[in-house]
Amino acid sequence: MKKVGIVGWRGMVGSVLMERMTAENDFKQFTPLFFTTSQAGQKAPDVGVEAPPLVDAYDIDRLLDMDIILSCQGGSYTESVRPKLAEKNWEGFWIDAASTLRMDDKSIIVLDPVNRKVINDALSNGIKNYIGGNCTVSLMLMALGGLFENNLIEWLTSMTYQAASGAGAKNMEELVTQMKTIGTMASSILDNPASAILDLDKNVIDTMRSDKLPVQNWAVPLAASLIPWIDRAMDNGQTREEWKGFVETNKIIGRSDSPIPIDGQCVRVGSMRCHSQAFTIKLTKNVPLNEIEAILAENNDWVKVVPNIKEDTIKDLT
């Protein structure tokens, strides 16, 4: 069986992946070896199969022995380790959740329900780097895959409502701590039935503006608020998160040479893990609404078209 090295399995992305792979008995299909940046020598996690003790994630010789390396460790790890493996002429497959190699010419952004043909062609052509896409780009393509596949999109804008999970585990923890702090500071007002709503509102705002609210990771309050800026600024006026919507989408669907214009606004909201998006789409031709719904629903197994009815929306989308 193939030897698969797994790095970054304790973080947010890695934990979810491990849970999913364990539930589907994926670890029985290969020989896993778990790497760590801080716990070398300790017992491997329980994934339903025996695995050796944890190995130092920077042990290049051990990494070179892997047929496949699956990394959820983040971009700095990729920047440090991947070039060293290349220098040693490692011929294995590098699968990565970080954005570092997404736009590299020798990498493929993987979203197999949408770009399986692109992936197959890359495998045939000897491409070794397979990179997970940006979260909202992937969600957009999964939802609108049928329209892209049928060349029905002339341009679109995407307005995102992105959860704390996209920024990582520490940011998620800080969001909950912010929520707790706001609730604690307002508890005496909430416990008093005679209190005025303006008193509660002022208390919450004062807490958010005070030094009592932890903001080491977010820099500003996210609880009871939002942050209309994600990632760093680009020279063209977009944020990098907004830029990804254009460049990554077109790379995933194989349209980098004749790209579909995509822009939008990316906003961080105070939910834990559920991202949402709203689209404005210019179609290449007039298509009846019922046909659009059918095209969307039939594209892949992970799409569900929810009727535009309040009860259905509340049931399926909250």
TIMI-890989 format. One record per residue (C-alpha): residue in three letters; x, y, z negated. Coordinates in steps of 0.05 Angstrom, whole numbers, padded with zeros to 5 digits, always signed. Layout:
BEGIN
ALAXYZ/...
//
This chain:
BEGIN
MET+00000+00000+00000/LYS+00020+00072+00010/LYS+00056+00106-00047/VAL+00021+00171-00066/GLY+00052+00223-00112/ILE+00001+00268-00147/VAL+00022+00336-00175/GLY-00021+00387-00212/TRP-00075+00337-00232/ARG-00089+00372-00299/GLY-00111+00440-00272/MET-00180+00460-00250/VAL-00175+00437-00178/GLY-00135+00375-00197/SER-00183+00355-00252/VAL-00243+00358-00207/LEU-00206+00319-00153/MET-00184+00266-00203/GLU-00255+00258-00228/ARG-00282+00250-00158/MET-00228+00201-00136/THR-00237+00159-00199/ALA-00313+00156-00189/GLU-00303+00131-00118/ASN-00248+00081-00136/ASP-00199+00115-00089/PHE-00139+00098-00133/LYS-00147+00024-00115/GLN-00130+00041-00043/PHE-00058+00063-00056/THR-00003+00061-00108/PRO-00006+00125-00149/LEU+00052+00160-00184/PHE+00035+00221-00227/PHE+00083+00279-00231/THR+00085+00332-00285/THR+00121+00398-00298/SER+00122+00390-00373/GLN+00107+00319-00397/ALA+00155+00272-00362/GLY+00158+00203-00393/GLN+00089+00206-00423/LYS+00033+00158-00405/ALA-00002+00166-00339/PRO-00076+00184-00339/ASP-00129+00130-00338/VAL-00154+00125-00266/GLY-00176+00052-00266/VAL-00108+00024-00243/GLU-00041+00017-00276/ALA+00009+00073-00263/PRO+00081+00084-00287/PRO+00097+00139-00338/LEU+00095+00211-00315/VAL+00153+00235-00272/ASP+00186+00304-00269/ALA+00151+00342-00213/TYR+00218+00373-00192/ASP+00254+00305-00185/ILE+00266+00309-00110/ASP+00293+00238-00106/ARG+00229+00209-00135/LEU+00187+00254-00090/LEU+00226+00231-00029/ASP+00204+00159-00044/MET+00130+00178-00034/ASP+00093+00165+00031/ILE+00043+00220+00013/ILE+00047+00277-00037/LEU-00017+00309-00060/SER-00006+00376-00094/CYS-00055+00418-00134/GLN+00003+00452-00172/GLY-00002+00519-00138/GLY+00035+00561-00088/SER+00100+00572-00127/TYR+00110+00497-00132/THR+00099+00488-00057/GLU+00148+00544-00043/SER+00200+00511-00087/VAL+00193+00438-00069/ARG+00168+00431+00003/PRO+00231+00462+00035/LYS+00276+00417-00006/LEU+00239+00356+00020/ALA+00245+00382+00091/GLU+00320+00391+00081/LYS+00324+00318+00062/ASN+00285+00299+00126/TRP+00226+00271+00086/GLU+00176+00242+00136/GLY+00116+00235+00090/PHE+00050+00272+00089/TRP+00043+00335+00047/ILE-00030+00348+00024/ASP-00037+00414-00013/ALA-00092+00455-00045/ALA-00050+00519-00047/SER-00054+00572+00007/THR+00022+00577+00018/LEU+00025+00535+00082/ARG-00045+00546+00110/MET-00024+00593+00166/ASP+00041+00557+00181/ASP+00045+00532+00253/LYS+00064+00463+00229/SER+00004+00457+00183/ILE-00069+00439+00192/ILE-00124+00467+00148/VAL-00167+00407+00131/LEU-00243+00408+00131/ASP-00259+00341+00162/PRO-00335+00347+00168/VAL-00321+00408+00212/ASN-00253+00397+00246/ARG-00243+00322+00247/LYS-00220+00326+00320/VAL-00168+00379+00303/ILE-00142+00334+00247/ASN-00140+00272+00292/ASP-00102+00310+00345/ALA-00052+00335+00293/LEU-00041+00264+00266/SER-00027+00241+00337/ASN+00021+00299+00348/GLY+00062+00284+00285/ILE+00038+00341+00241/LYS+00055+00326+00168/ASN+00024+00384+00128/TYR-00051+00381+00113/ILE-00076+00440+00072/GLY-00142+00452+00037/GLY-00177+00516+00060/ASN-00200+00577+00022/CYS-00262+00561-00020/THR-00311+00608+00012/VAL-00284+00596+00082/SER-00296+00521+00072/LEU-00366+00533+00044/MET-00383+00578+00102/LEU-00361+00528+00154/MET-00396+00471+00119/ALA-00460+00511+00119/LEU-00455+00542+00189/GLY-00416+00485+00222/GLY-00473+00471+00271/LEU-00474+00542+00296/PHE-00398+00543+00305/GLU-00399+00475+00339/ASN-00451+00498+00389/ASN-00415+00564+00404/LEU-00474+00604+00378/ILE-00436+00655+00337/GLU-00411+00718+00371/TRP-00390+00751+00305/LEU-00409+00749+00232/THR-00400+00783+00165/SER-00396+00745+00100/MET-00414+00776+00033/THR-00388+00731-00022/TYR-00406+00722-00094/GLN-00347+00683-00121/ALA-00344+00646-00187/ALA-00289+00649-00239/SER-00264+00579-00220/GLY-00232+00608-00157/ALA-00181+00644-00201/GLY-00163+00583-00243/ALA-00173+00552-00311/LYS-00144+00609-00352/ASN-00191+00659-00319/MET-00250+00614-00332/GLU-00232+00609-00405/GLU-00224+00684-00410/LEU-00293+00695-00379/VAL-00325+00651-00432/THR-00285+00687-00486/GLN-00310+00754-00459/MET-00381+00728-00462/LYS-00371+00705-00533/THR-00341+00771-00554/ILE-00399+00811-00524/GLY-00449+00766-00558/THR-00414+00768-00625/MET-00409+00844-00625/ALA-00483+00850-00608/SER-00508+00797-00656/SER-00533+00844-00710/ILE-00574+00882-00660/LEU-00602+00818-00629/ASP-00621+00793-00698/ASN-00661+00856-00713/PRO-00730+00853-00681/ALA-00738+00928-00691/SER-00674+00947-00653/ALA-00680+00989-00590/ILE-00658+00963-00522/LEU-00615+01025-00512/ASP-00577+01008-00575/LEU-00563+00938-00547/ASP-00542+00966-00480/LYS-00495+01017-00512/ASN-00465+00963-00557/VAL-00450+00918-00497/ILE-00419+00975-00456/ASP-00378+00999-00515/THR-00351+00928-00526/MET-00334+00921-00452/ARG-00295+00987-00455/SER-00260+00971-00520/ASP-00195+00935-00533/LYS-00233+00878-00567/LEU-00249+00846-00499/PRO-00194+00800-00473/VAL-00172+00821-00403/GLN-00102+00790-00398/ASN-00123+00750-00337/TRP-00178+00790-00304/ALA-00149+00858-00321/VAL-00221+00883-00329/PRO-00287+00856-00357/LEU-00321+00803-00314/ALA-00373+00782-00365/ALA-00436+00825-00356/SER-00402+00856-00295/LEU-00369+00840-00229/ILE-00303+00854-00193/PRO-00310+00878-00121/TRP-00237+00861-00104/ILE-00204+00792-00097/ASP-00129+00782-00083/ARG-00082+00836-00057/ALA-00091+00891-00006/MET-00074+00880+00067/ASP-00048+00934+00114/ASN-00112+00933+00155/GLY-00156+00955+00096/GLN-00182+00886+00078/THR-00166+00847+00016/ARG-00128+00783+00030/GLU-00190+00743+00010/GLU-00229+00779+00064/TRP-00173+00770+00115/LYS-00173+00695+00102/GLY-00246+00692+00126/PHE-00223+00712+00195/VAL-00156+00678+00204/GLU-00170+00613+00167/THR-00239+00602+00199/ASN-00211+00609+00269/LYS-00152+00564+00254/ILE-00197+00510+00225/ILE-00242+00508+00286/GLY-00185+00514+00335/ARG-00203+00584+00359/SER-00139+00622+00339/ASP-00126+00640+00413/SER-00198+00665+00424/PRO-00221+00684+00354/ILE-00291+00697+00331/PRO-00293+00765+00295/ILE-00307+00755+00220/ASP-00306+00807+00165/GLY-00342+00819+00099/GLN-00337+00838+00026/CYS-00311+00790-00027/VAL-00337+00800-00098/ARG-00320+00763-00162/VAL-00382+00749-00206/GLY-00389+00722-00276/SER-00410+00651-00259/MET-00366+00592-00276/ARG-00362+00549-00213/CYS-00417+00564-00163/HIS-00397+00608-00104/SER-00452+00640-00061/GLN-00450+00676+00006/ALA-00496+00719+00048/PHE-00485+00722+00123/THR-00503+00771+00178/ILE-00495+00735+00244/LYS-00496+00759+00316/LEU-00515+00700+00359/THR-00490+00689+00429/LYS-00562+00678+00452/ASN-00633+00679+00426/VAL-00650+00615+00389/PRO-00716+00600+00354/LEU-00711+00599+00278/ASN-00735+00527+00273/GLU-00680+00505+00321/ILE-00628+00542+00280/GLU-00652+00506+00217/ALA-00647+00439+00253/ILE-00577+00454+00280/LEU-00554+00472+00210/ALA-00587+00413+00175/GLU-00562+00360+00224/ASN-00489+00381+00227/ASN-00462+00343+00166/ASP-00485+00305+00105/TRP-00470+00361+00057/VAL-00517+00413+00085/LYS-00587+00423+00057/VAL-00632+00476+00086/VAL-00675+00504+00030/PRO-00742+00534+00050/ASN-00748+00610+00039/ILE-00797+00600-00018/LYS-00785+00625-00089/GLU-00799+00559-00124/ASP-00753+00520-00077/THR-00698+00572-00083/ILE-00701+00570-00159/LYS-00701+00494-00160/ASP-00645+00482-00111/LEU-00601+00544-00115/THR-00596+00562-00189/
//
